[in-house]
Amino acid sequence: MQNSTFGKSQLFSRAYPNCSGVIPKETWEQLVAQADSMELFADILLQRAAELLLPQYITELARLEFYAHTLKTEKKTVPEFLEKLSINPTLQLFENSWKNLALHIDAEAQGPDPEEGDEHVIIWLHPINGKVRAKPVHKEDLLAMKMALEELPVRAVAQQGGIHAAAIEAALIRALDDGIVIGPEPLIKRDYNPESYKDIDRSFFAARIFSLQWHITQACDLHCRHCYDRNQYKALSLQQEIDILGDFAEFCFAHNIHGQVTFTGGNPLLHPNFETLYREAADRGFTLAILGNPSSREQIERLNAIQPLAFYQVSLEGLAEHNDYMRGKGHFKKVLSFLDLLREMGVFSMVMLTLTKANMDQVLPLAEILRNKTDLFTFNRLSLVGEGANLVTVDVEQYPGFLKAYDEAVGSNPCLGIKDNLLNIIYHKQKRPLFGGCTGFGCGAAFNFLSVLADGSVHACRKFPSPLGNILDKSLSEIYHSAAAKSYRGGAAGCRDCEIRPLCGGCLAVAHSHGLDIFTDKDPYCFIDSKD
């Protein structure tokens, strides 16, 4: 009898792990013994919570835990994709009088202890990775569910709510990524067989968002010492530029994806028709962002009035003295002031650093300065292209140690972002879940990312010469599906048998910088075979 009671207690503890953790052991075993079934356990808690002085939220937590347990054990089959947008059939809504309970159900979430207050929680089984997810329901989640339930198109919802179509589509894409709603299969997919990479989340094998990094002008108010390209190109007409946006919209529609246009240059704000192009891109429903130099409040306000920026990225190359040596006197102070402006205006800010031997030791001290000034700070390794060829790259032997120190700092500094694919080597060796890498899918060159230059030429990656054709001569779809683009997507043959290849692939630009064959030789900084 004692063994039977112990076994029952263990079974209930697996179904209600958080409840069993907050209820004293003797009381827990008493309650379990009283329960005729696991399903009715929450009712017993409701009846006896006050008498046994249990936490007031315990009944609501138990209901959430039991449903999550049911999804895990019943092994329900959820379709990964559907031609018609639909609500995930496993999704269930719970009305709670306590907040933060969902954070104790979802293993991927972390947060504060439960507190009194009304909160609606949804729990569901992710259709692709099979994980049980839980979260407080947000307005954009409800919007996506409403669109699925009432079969509402993006444009109609945008017009009805007076919201820009890009915001509606971005909310829908997030809901699709989360698995709250299920829709058509995105056609931007990796060639790898997910079954060959058991430790990598299957959601990393197909992209719902495609980024077009558009260098609309070479004009720039700076002359940085590591600039990749100071060449001048024949300018396109405004109509040709608008046609590029139209072509990109057709590409996204044909591949069941959402488009993001990241305007850059040079300094994109110096383009004579920048705001016209920004409006044209917004009218086509793209998410919009800027990689540029500090601007004025007035210009940011004008852009946000057209469509709120997804983010605005500026660059710093180290602490004040080194940065101003690289980018010009007074630049450091100007950027910090601009970051304050972006924060005041509610614009998500990002700071990018080009990592060299000269500034490697300045990265973490700079991160401390940026701690409360920017939303995200990260780095790219130097590519020895253009004027960058005059600088010195980080020592290969020192790089693993730098990455480990950076990774440790990420945990204590909220502005530090993770981007370099090689960080996944550390994650893999420590048996931590891998992250998305450079573009969310490892090396995104010609996968979920393309770069278009001011003359319409298309490259797999902007950091080194990787020409694929010209968008004035061929459609983006023709360029994307070309043999050349497929070669860049495939990356280095030396990486193909690697366990973490789908979320790594190193950096093709860095391999090119070291005179290697990027289609054969892996990133020279790769340390996956080291014993450390």
Buried (B, 14 or more C-beta within 10 A) or exposed (E): EEEEEEEBBEEBBEBBBBBBEBBEEEEBBEBBEEBEEBEEBBBBBBEBBEEBEBBEBBBBBBBBBBBBBBBBEEEEEBEBBBEEBBBBBBBBEBEBEBBBBBBBBBEEBEEEEBEEEEBBBBBBBBBBBBBBBBBBBBEBBBBBBEBBEEEBEBEBBBEEEEEBBBBBBBBBBBBBBBBBBBBBBBEBBBEBEBEEBEEBBBBBBBBBBBBBBBBBBBBBEEEBBBBBBEEEBEBBEBEEBBBBBEBBBBBBEEBBBBBBBBBBBBBBBBBEBBBEBBBBBBBBBBBBBBBBBBBEEEEBEEBEEBBBBBBBBBBBBBBBEBBBBBBBEEBBEBBBEBBBBBBEBEBBBBBBBBBBEBBBEBBBEBBEBBBEBBBBBBBBBBBBBBBBEEBEBBEEEEBBEBBBEBBEBBEEBEBBBBBBBBBBBBBBBEEEEBBBBBBBBBBBBBBBBBBBBBBBBBBBBBBBBBEBBBBBEBBBBBBBEBEBBEBBBBBBEBBEEBBBBBBBBBBBBBBBBBEBEBBEBBBBBBBBEEEE
